[in-house]
Amino acid sequence: MFSFSKKSVEKLNLILDIKSSVVRGTLFLIKTGELPYILWTSGVEIPYKSDTDSGYMLAETIKAVKKISGDAHIYTHGANLKTKIYTIHIILSSPWIISQARTIDQRFENDTKISSLHVHDIIKSERAKLTESDKTLVGIEEKIFNVKLNGYELPNWQGNLAKTLSVSFAISLASKKVTDAFIKACKESGLHGVRIDFHSSLLLQHIGLSRTLSIQEPYVLVHVHGELTDIVSANSQSCVLFASYPIGIRTITRNLMKLSNSTESTADSTLTLRETKQLDQLHGATDMQFIDTATAPWVLGCSNILSLVPKEHQPMKAIISSRFHEDLFNELFHKIDANIKVESLPSEKILSLVRFEPLIAEKLRLNVFYIVALKILENI
C-alpha cells in the first residue's frame, strides 16, 4: 500500500481533525520501510450554546485547536522523540469548508496537444469563479479525478492530440479568516516553523475508501458529526456531489431531550437502547415515537440531498461514518432507500495498514483513512 524512497526518512505529522462540535488531534510517525505509527490521540469538545452566532463557534474552535496543538507539542517533548513535528494536516468538515465537484468540457477547433497546463487552466478558471463570488474564500485543496480526451479516459493523457478535453476534479475552499486563525492558534501553541496543509475531510475519506476498499459501484459516503452531516456522492473513483445540512448527532439528541423532557445523558442512552433493540415494552412505544420524531429531520435532509444525485450516478451502496450511534444511522438510511446496501465505515481491514499504541485502536478508524489518503496525495 505504501511506497517509500530508499533513503531513510522519519517524519512526525500532526492531524487536526476539525468538525462542527469537536477538534481531534493525532500524532503519527512515517518511517522508511515501516507502516505509519500512530503515537497519540486527543480530543476537545466544542460546547454547544443556543442563540449564538458563528463568532462564538469560531472562538471556541480556535481555543480547541490551540489546546490540542499545545498538548501534542508537550507530548513530543515528554516522549523524547528524535524528530519534531514536520507537518500539521488541518482537516476540515462543515461548516469550515466548502467542497465542489466539477466536470468541465473544453472543445478545440483543431487537434491540440494536451498538456498539464490545459488542465490546470480549467481548474484555475473554476476556482476563480468560486472565489470571485465570495472574496472571503481561498482555495485550499484540489484533486483531479480523471481526464478524458475525445471522450476516452487515458492514464497517460499528456502529450496526446485531442479536439475535446474533459476534466473531473474537486475544489475545496475555506474562509481566509478561519484558516489564518487556525494557523495562528497552532503557532501560539509553540509549533513554530512547521508546514501547515489544509484538507477536506470528505475528500480524504473518499480517497482512502476508494484505495483501501476498491469500490467500483456508485456510492455515497454519509459523515455524521455533532451539528452537521456531510455527504459525498462518488462513482468510478470520482466525486460527483458534495453537500451538507445542519443536523448531526448532537442536534438529534437535543431534539429527543425536548420531546421526552429528559437530560442529555438520558436521551443518549435512549438512542443506544434503540440501536441495541433493548427498549422495554412499557416505555418502548413512546420512546420509539419520540426517536422517530427527533430523527425525522435528519432523514428528510439526507433524502433531499440524495435526490440531487444525477440518475447515472445513483448509489448502489451507502457508507455511514459516525463516531456515535452509527448503527442507528444505518437503520435510518434504510428508510430513505431500502434498495441501497448500507454499511459502516470498516475497521478491521484498515487497522492492518498502521501500527499504533495500545488502547487507542477504537479511535483510529477515520485517522487511518486520512493517513492512507495523505500518502496517496504524497503529502507525507
C-alpha positions, 0 to 999 in steps of 0.5 A: 500500500505504501511506497517509500524512497530508499533513503531513510526518512522519519517524519512526525505529522500532526492531524487536526481533525476539525468538525462542527462540535469537536477538534481531534488531534493525532500524532503519527510517525512515517518511517522508511520501510515501516507502516505509519505509527500512530503515537497519540490521540486527543480530543476537545469538545466544542460546547454547544450554546443556543442563540449564538452566532458563528463568532462564538463557534469560531472562538471556541474552535480556535481555543480547541485547536490551540489546546490540542496543538499545545498538548501534542507539542508537550507530548513530543517533548515528554516522549523524547522523540528524535524528530519534531513535528514536520507537518500539521494536516488541518482537516476540515468538515462543515461548516469550515469548508466548502467542497465542489465537484466539477466536470468541465468540457473544453472543445478545440477547433483543431487537434491540440496537444494536451498538456498539464497546463490545459488542465490546470487552466480549467481548474484555475478558471473554476476556482476563480469563479468560486472565489470571485463570488465570495472574496472571503474564500481561498482555495485550499485543496484540489484533486483531479479525478480523471481526464478524458480526451475525445471522450476516452479516459487515458492514464497517460493523457499528456502529450496526446492530440485531442479536439475535446478535453474533459476534466473531473476534479474537486475544489475545496475552499475555506474562509481566509479568516478561519484558516489564518486563525487556525494557523495562528492558534497552532503557532501560539501553541509553540509549533513554530516553523512547521508546514501547515496543509489544509484538507477536506475531510470528505475528500480524504475519506473518499480517497482512502475508501476508494484505495483501501476498499476498491469500490467500483459501484456508485456510492455515497459516503454519509459523515455524521458529526455533532451539528452537521452531516456531510455527504459525498456522492462518488462513482468510478473513483470520482466525486460527483456531489458534495453537500451538507445540512445542519443536523448531526448527532448532537442536534438529534439528541437535543431534539429527543431531550425536548420531546421526552423532557429528559437530560442529555445523558438520558436521551443518549442512552435512549438512542443506544437502547434503540440501536441495541433493540433493548427498549422495554415494552412499557416505555418502548412505544413512546420512546420509539415515537419520540426517536422517530420524531427527533430523527425525522429531520435528519432523514428528510435532509439526507433524502433531499440531498440524495435526490440531487444525485444525477440518475447515472450516478445513483448509489448502489451502496451507502457508507455511514461514518459516525463516531456515535450511534452509527448503527442507528444511522444505518437503520435510518438510511434504510428508510430513505432507500431500502434498495441501497446496501448500507454499511459502516465505515470498516475497521478491521481491514484498515487497522492492518495498514498502521501500527499504533499504541495500545488502547487507542485502536477504537479511535483510529478508524477515520485517522487511518483513512486520512493517513492512507489518503495523505500518502496517496496525495504524497503529502507525507 
